[in-house]
Amino acid sequence: MSASIVFYDIPSSLPSGCWSPNLWKTRYALNFKGIPYKTVWVEYPDIEAKCKEIGAAPTSNKADGRPHYTLPMIHDLSTGAIISDSSKIAAYLDATYPDKPLLMPAGTAGLHRAFESAAQALITPCGIFPAHT
């Protein structure tokens, strides 16, 4: 079966291959749902240019108001949708592929947000993730 989704990820030289837990969340979601995908590796300095090239919207704005582009990002070739942010990607996958196992069963979105917020509060002070300027 050919890949219907392009998953944009950041290459890593770490032994685990993991650059960011947010990227792993999306990779796990695609694997859990059994959706065929192709990985396109994007070096960190090239993220903004790649996002603009494929027409992705910014994930947020920087402190000075400029657009901020981040990965993970997917491009669903079957619908044309381009989604970034692991939580938005999970919601999109559940809505678009409801015949596959659900990532967030009905009524659990608040629980997922609370867990993610608590986990980020514990991880962020460790300083293992790059600051965005």
C-alpha positions as CSV (number, residue, x, y, z in Angstrom):
1,M,0.0,0.0,0.0
2,S,1.4,3.4,-0.9
3,A,1.8,6.2,1.6
4,S,-1.2,8.5,1.8
5,I,0.5,10.8,4.3
6,V,3.9,12.6,4.2
7,F,5.3,13.1,7.8
8,Y,7.9,15.8,8.2
9,D,10.4,14.9,10.9
10,I,13.8,16.3,12.1
11,P,16.8,13.9,11.7
12,S,18.8,13.2,14.8
13,S,22.2,11.8,15.5
14,L,21.1,10.6,19.0
15,P,21.3,6.8,19.5
16,S,17.5,6.8,20.1
17,G,16.9,8.8,16.9
18,C,14.5,10.9,18.9
19,W,14.8,14.6,18.5
20,S,11.6,15.7,20.2
21,P,8.8,13.9,21.9
22,N,6.3,15.9,19.8
23,L,7.7,14.3,16.7
24,W,7.4,10.9,18.3
25,K,3.8,11.5,19.3
26,T,2.9,11.9,15.6
27,R,5.0,9.0,14.4
28,Y,3.3,6.8,17.1
29,A,-0.1,8.0,16.2
30,L,0.4,7.2,12.5
31,N,1.7,3.7,13.4
32,F,-1.0,3.1,16.0
33,K,-3.7,3.9,13.4
34,G,-1.9,1.8,10.8
35,I,-1.9,4.7,8.3
36,P,0.8,4.3,5.6
37,Y,3.1,7.3,5.6
38,K,6.4,8.5,4.1
39,T,8.9,10.4,6.2
40,V,10.6,13.5,4.8
41,W,13.6,14.6,6.9
42,V,13.9,18.3,7.4
43,E,17.0,19.8,9.1
44,Y,16.1,22.1,11.9
45,P,17.3,25.3,10.1
46,D,15.2,24.4,7.1
47,I,11.8,24.0,8.9
48,E,10.4,27.4,8.1
49,A,11.4,27.3,4.4
50,K,9.9,23.8,4.0
51,C,6.7,24.8,5.7
52,K,6.3,27.8,3.5
53,E,7.2,25.7,0.4
54,I,4.3,23.3,0.9
55,G,1.9,26.0,2.1
56,A,1.7,25.2,5.8
57,A,0.3,27.8,8.1
58,P,2.5,28.9,11.0
59,T,2.1,27.0,14.2
60,S,2.2,30.2,16.3
61,N,3.8,33.6,16.4
62,K,7.2,34.5,17.9
63,A,7.5,37.2,20.6
64,D,8.1,39.8,18.0
65,G,5.0,38.8,16.0
66,R,6.7,37.0,13.2
67,P,5.2,33.6,12.2
68,H,6.8,30.6,13.8
69,Y,6.8,27.2,12.0
70,T,7.4,23.9,13.8
71,L,7.4,20.2,13.2
72,P,5.8,17.7,13.4
73,M,3.7,18.4,10.3
74,I,1.8,16.1,8.0
75,H,0.5,16.5,4.4
76,D,-2.4,14.2,3.7
77,L,-2.2,13.5,0.0
78,S,-5.7,12.0,-0.1
79,T,-7.3,15.3,1.2
80,G,-4.7,17.9,0.6
81,A,-4.7,18.9,4.2
82,I,-1.5,20.2,5.8
83,I,-1.5,20.0,9.6
84,S,1.2,20.9,12.2
85,D,1.2,20.5,16.0
86,S,1.0,17.0,17.4
87,S,-2.3,17.5,19.2
88,K,-4.0,19.0,16.0
89,I,-2.5,16.1,14.0
90,A,-4.0,13.5,16.4
91,A,-7.4,15.2,16.2
92,Y,-7.2,15.4,12.4
93,L,-6.3,11.7,12.1
94,D,-9.2,10.6,14.3
95,A,-11.7,12.8,12.4
96,T,-10.4,11.8,9.0
97,Y,-9.7,8.2,9.6
98,P,-12.4,7.1,12.1
99,D,-12.3,3.5,10.8
100,K,-8.9,3.1,12.4
101,P,-8.3,2.8,16.2
102,L,-9.0,6.2,17.9
103,L,-6.2,8.1,19.5
104,M,-8.5,10.1,21.7
105,P,-11.8,8.3,22.4
106,A,-14.9,10.5,22.8
107,G,-15.0,12.5,26.0
108,T,-11.3,12.2,26.7
109,A,-9.8,15.3,25.0
110,G,-9.7,17.3,28.3
111,L,-7.9,14.5,30.0
112,H,-5.4,14.4,27.2
113,R,-4.8,18.1,27.4
114,A,-4.4,18.0,31.2
115,F,-1.9,15.1,31.0
116,E,0.1,16.8,28.2
117,S,0.2,20.1,30.1
118,A,1.4,18.4,33.3
119,A,4.0,16.4,31.4
120,Q,5.4,19.5,29.7
121,A,5.6,21.3,33.0
122,L,7.9,18.5,34.3
123,I,10.0,18.1,31.1
124,T,10.5,21.8,30.1
125,P,12.6,22.8,33.2
126,C,15.1,20.0,32.3
127,G,16.3,22.2,29.4
128,I,16.5,19.3,27.0
129,F,14.5,21.1,24.3
130,P,15.7,24.1,22.3
131,A,14.2,27.5,23.0
132,H,12.5,29.2,20.1
133,T,13.4,32.8,19.5
